[in-house]
Amino acid sequence: MTKGKKYLDSAKLVDKTKLYDSDEAIALLCQTAKAKFDETVEIHIRLGVDSRHADQQVRGAVVLPNGTGKTVRTLVFAKGDKAEAAKAAGADYVGDVDYVEKITKENWFEFDVVIATPDMMGVIGRLGKVLGPKGLMPNPKAGTVTMDVAKAVTDAKAGKIEYRLDKTNIIHCPIGKASFGVEKLTENFNTLVGAVIKAKPAAAKGQYIKSCVIATTMGPGIKVNYAKLG
């Protein structure tokens, strides 16, 4: 695939052989964001664990102090008082079996986060095959299976993101928009990296963070000095 002129210009700013300190890397990243739209900033962390083993899974959620810059649409499975609490907290969609049918029959996915009370998990269990691959299935570790649906909705809207290993032992996460600037992106970066370090499994041996790269949607990858991350 041919790279565009803006990408090539941005790539010239980055020394591919260098490991940048995180604040230097983020400052450089802001210079490489040349697209006409507000690019998303993503972080890619490769860990020294084996995700095939249950005791080496790394998964959790964290609220980024400055949000993600994205409007998050929430779907809540709840009944009675909990449904009312979710609506009051600003949930976009609240229901139970009706939304299960809408997803299965209409292939409807106009939402970014799914939250459920524990008693609703039996109802939405049959959505596992469609929500699972998209990373949308509610999960207690991520705080999306909870009795406190109002807090879960508020956190999701405030910029809560879920991090989890893929099959190649890499965590991919958005940490904001290029327009946030260096200070806000650095705060979000440090919050996410801190959460990943805290989530280090006891079974993990040797070096935990193997590599760390940040990039904007259309920009080149910038290598971060992972040895200084912890």
Secondary structure as GFF3:
##gff-version 3
##sequence-region A 1 230
A	DSSP	alpha_helix	5	13	.	.	.	ID=ss1
A	DSSP	alpha_helix	22	32	.	.	.	ID=ss2
A	DSSP	beta_strand	40	47	.	.	.	ID=ss3
A	DSSP	three_ten_helix	54	56	.	.	.	ID=ss4
A	DSSP	beta_strand	59	63	.	.	.	ID=ss5
A	DSSP	beta_strand	74	77	.	.	.	ID=ss6
A	DSSP	alpha_helix	80	88	.	.	.	ID=ss7
A	DSSP	beta_strand	93	95	.	.	.	ID=ss8
A	DSSP	alpha_helix	97	106	.	.	.	ID=ss9
A	DSSP	beta_strand	113	116	.	.	.	ID=ss10
A	DSSP	three_ten_helix	118	120	.	.	.	ID=ss11
A	DSSP	alpha_helix	121	124	.	.	.	ID=ss12
A	DSSP	three_ten_helix	125	127	.	.	.	ID=ss13
A	DSSP	alpha_helix	128	131	.	.	.	ID=ss14
A	DSSP	three_ten_helix	140	142	.	.	.	ID=ss15
A	DSSP	alpha_helix	149	158	.	.	.	ID=ss16
A	DSSP	beta_strand	160	164	.	.	.	ID=ss17
A	DSSP	beta_strand	170	177	.	.	.	ID=ss18
A	DSSP	three_ten_helix	178	180	.	.	.	ID=ss19
A	DSSP	alpha_helix	181	198	.	.	.	ID=ss20
A	DSSP	beta_strand	209	216	.	.	.	ID=ss21
A	DSSP	beta_strand	222	223	.	.	.	ID=ss22
A	DSSP	three_ten_helix	226	228	.	.	.	ID=ss23
###
